[in-house]
Amino acid sequence: MKVREFMEETGVTLRRNQSLKEAARIFVEEGRHILPVVDEDGNFIGIVRKMDLIWPFIPYYEGEPLNPGSLSDEDARLYLVEDVMEWDVPTVSPEDDLAKAAALLGREGFESIPVVEEGKFVGIITATAICRAFFFP
């Protein structure tokens, strides 16, 4: 079984110069757990996880609860995607065996891994898709 057969092709990506507020809007609207970051040519350069959007603000609110709406627009614009993204991320190719993707997910503790072909982001392979493939072929 190849990754290509089970990956989710998605055009939803981030750019490194987007604000965290823009990124949060995309996460919420798309219902994603991770989003790939690509350059202007569509080359894959990293990922952002939802939790990556929150960690920069924890020191500002230490000792106080982080309440909904407590992050001002100004706070959310202080950081860009490139400030919180993960640069060195494992990827798989569409032609890789699904077992390789499963091993990477397990080793890295991710819920999904980007699928990259010739440097370009082409999709996501999720733990859910792998479970479906292994248990409900």
C-alpha positions, -999 to +999 in steps of 0.1 A: +000+000+000+013+034-010+009+067+008-007+081-024-037+058-020-046+071+014-033+107+017-055+137+018-048+161-010-053+196+003-045+231-009-047+245+026-013+259+035+003+288+054+030+312+044+058+321+068+049+358+068+013+353+079+002+365+113-007+340+140-042+355+140-046+346+103-032+312+109-056+306+138-085+316+115-074+290+090-070+263+116-105+270+130-122+273+096-105+242+082-107+220+113-070+210+110-045+200+136-014+208+116-009+230+085+020+229+061+041+261+055+051+266+019+071+293+001+057+314-028+066+286-052+048+259-032+079+244-018+074+227+016+094+244+043+077+232+076+046+229+096+026+247+123+006+228+149-024+244+166-005+244+199+024+263+183+000+293+180-005+294+218+029+289+234+043+324+226+016+340+248+019+318+279+046+340+296+024+371+292-004+355+311+015+335+336-005+333+368-036+345+351-061+323+333-058+326+295-095+335+288-112+335+254-107+369+238-079+378+261-053+380+233-056+414+217-052+419+180-019+436+187-006+406+206-016+382+178+002+403+152+035+404+171+043+370+159+044+355+124+041+319+113+078+317+108+083+325+145+065+294+157+068+269+128+087+237+130+113+237+103+129+202+105+099+180+099+098+144+087+079+140+054+069+111+032+066+108-006+034+097-023+053+066-034+065+056+000+050+025+017+022+033+041+041+013+068+069+040+066+044+067+073+030+047+102+064+043+116+072+080+113+039+089+130+046+066+159+083+077+163+075+114+160+042+114+180+024+134+152-012+129+142-003+135+106+027+139+083+032+161+052+034+144+019+061+160-003+070+153-039+100+169-055+101+195-028+064+205-032+037+199-007+011+176-022-010+164+008-012+150+043-013+114+056-031+111+089-031+085+116-069+081+110-062+073+073-035+048+082-058+031+108-085+029+082-061+013+057-047-012+082-080-022+099-107-016+073-092-022+039 
